[in-house]
Amino acid sequence: MSFFLRSACFSSLKQTTGIVGLEVIPNGRQVLGDLVRKVLFDVKASIPADAGYRKVVEQTYEHRLSIIEQNEDPAAIEAAIGSGQLEELVAQAKDELGLIPKMADWKPWVFDHTIKIHDEEASVKEEEAK
């Protein structure tokens, strides 16, 4: 391999994310793809299908997975998703994996109380009618 070819290969690798504390992941596409699949598996296994949280997570991560599967180039994946560098997307997926069991435990979609709606216009009309 010539010096120029080796030089071009090495220079194409990202050296830094430019974000303090966020290291470059050399195989970021693979790592992100695996985490996205795990997020989808965990949310489907832990959260009811009719829960709004599950619907949003599934929609977000299915979209990300389709982009990852359609693109080999990390820069193209980052541009298509539009939520940061691969390393940031990996951090987001890890955060989501930590949140899923908490949401399953908290069950914010379960309401055990009623909500009283106060309609001011109806109250005014009732007062005027008296």
C-alpha positions in Angstrom: 0.0 0.0 0.0 1.5 3.3 -1.0 2.1 6.1 1.5 -0.6 8.3 -0.2 -3.2 5.6 -0.1 -2.5 4.8 3.5 -2.5 8.5 4.3 -5.9 8.9 2.7 -7.4 5.9 4.5 -6.2 7.1 7.9 -7.3 10.7 7.3 -10.9 9.5 6.5 -11.3 8.2 10.1 -12.8 10.6 12.5 -10.2 11.6 15.1 -12.5 13.4 17.6 -16.1 14.2 18.2 -15.3 17.7 19.2 -17.4 17.1 22.4 -15.6 16.9 25.7 -16.0 13.4 27.3 -17.5 11.8 24.1 -15.0 9.5 22.5 -15.0 8.4 18.9 -16.6 5.0 18.3 -14.7 3.4 15.4 -17.5 1.0 14.6 -20.3 3.5 15.4 -22.7 2.4 12.8 -22.7 -1.2 14.1 -22.9 -0.1 17.7 -25.8 2.2 17.0 -27.6 -0.4 15.0 -27.3 -2.9 17.8 -28.5 -0.4 20.4 -31.5 0.7 18.3 -32.5 -3.0 17.9 -32.2 -3.5 21.6 -34.3 -0.3 22.3 -37.1 -1.6 20.0 -37.0 -5.1 21.6 -37.0 -3.8 25.2 -39.8 -1.3 24.6 -42.0 -3.9 22.9 -41.3 -6.4 25.7 -41.9 -3.9 28.6 -44.4 -1.3 27.6 -48.1 -1.8 26.5 -48.8 -1.4 22.8 -51.3 1.4 23.4 -49.0 3.5 25.6 -48.0 6.8 24.0 -44.4 6.4 25.2 -44.1 3.1 23.3 -45.6 4.6 20.2 -43.1 7.5 20.1 -40.1 5.3 20.9 -41.0 2.8 18.3 -41.6 5.4 15.7 -38.3 7.2 16.5 -36.1 4.1 16.6 -37.7 2.3 13.6 -37.0 5.4 11.6 -33.4 5.4 12.8 -33.0 1.7 12.1 -34.2 2.1 8.5 -31.7 4.9 8.0 -28.9 2.8 9.5 -29.8 -0.1 7.3 -30.0 2.0 4.1 -26.6 3.8 4.6 -23.1 2.6 5.2 -21.6 6.1 5.5 -21.7 7.4 9.1 -21.9 11.0 7.8 -25.0 10.1 5.7 -26.6 8.4 8.8 -25.9 11.5 10.9 -27.3 13.8 8.3 -30.5 11.7 7.7 -31.3 11.3 11.4 -30.4 14.9 12.1 -29.9 14.5 15.9 -26.1 14.7 16.2 -23.1 12.5 15.6 -23.2 8.7 15.8 -21.6 8.9 19.2 -24.4 11.2 20.4 -27.0 8.9 18.9 -25.3 6.0 20.8 -25.6 8.0 24.0 -29.2 8.7 23.4 -30.0 5.1 22.8 -28.2 4.1 26.0 -30.2 6.7 27.9 -33.4 5.3 26.3 -32.4 1.8 27.4 -32.1 3.1 31.0 -35.4 4.9 30.8 -37.5 2.0 29.5 -37.5 -0.1 32.7 -38.2 3.0 34.8 -41.2 3.9 32.5 -42.4 0.3 32.8 -42.2 0.6 36.6 -43.8 4.1 36.8 -46.6 3.3 34.3 -47.5 6.9 33.5 -50.1 5.7 31.1 -52.2 4.2 33.9 -54.7 6.7 35.3 -56.3 5.8 38.6 -57.9 9.2 39.1 -60.5 11.3 37.3 -59.9 14.7 35.9 -62.6 17.4 36.4 -62.9 19.8 33.6 -64.0 23.3 34.6 -65.7 25.2 31.7 -65.7 28.9 32.6 -68.1 29.8 29.8 -70.6 27.3 31.1 -70.2 28.6 34.6 -70.8 32.2 33.5 -74.0 31.2 31.6 -75.2 29.2 34.7 -74.6 32.3 36.9 -76.4 34.6 34.4 -79.4 32.2 34.2 -79.9 32.4 38.0 
